[in-house]
Amino acid sequence: MPLLVILFITTSVDGALLDAPKDVVVRITNALQNNVNLTVHCKSGDDDLGLQTLRINENFEFNFQTNIFGSTLFFCGFKWSNEFRWFDIFTDKRDDCSSCYWTIIELGPCLYGIDGLCYQWNKH
């Protein structure tokens, strides 16, 4: 019986039923106009990274390891002036980066700078 369990686990990983965990770094940089501070609050289902206040061009960075089920998710709330937005800053289904560097502008978050891949904010 133990041999069958080992065989199943090995087959599942090789057969892509389970993902190998990977190390990920997420960096969030404030690029809002008019020298506005950005308050960031990121969470996952397991972790609350607390409030971070970023001045213009400052960044906040965190790292984690994805889970074997391919369902890792970190989401963040972003507040500046009278605005509040939120975005899934990392989701296994969308992101294939191990160094995910986000630039935050008024229109939405951009992966790899404002000339990179920009997204719309999540709907309320």
Stockholm file with secondary structure:
# STOCKHOLM 1.0

chainA/1-124         MPLLVILFITTSVDGALLDAPKDVVVRITNALQNNVNLTVHCKSGDDDLGLQTLRINENFEFNFQTNIFGSTLFFCGFKWSNEFRWFDIFTDKRDDCSSCYWTIIELGPCLYGIDGLCYQWNKH
#=GR chainA/1-124 SS CHHHHHHHHHHHHHTTSSCCCCEEEEEEEECCSTTCCEEEEEECSSCEEEEEEECTTCEEEEEEECCTTSCCEEEEEEEETTEEEEEEEEETTTCCCSEEEEEEETTEEEETSTTSEECCCCCC
#=GC SS_cons         CHHHHHHHHHHHHHTTSSCCCCEEEEEEEECCSTTCCEEEEEECSSCEEEEEEECTTCEEEEEEECCTTSCCEEEEEEEETTEEEEEEEEETTTCCCSEEEEEEETTEEEETSTTSEECCCCCC
//
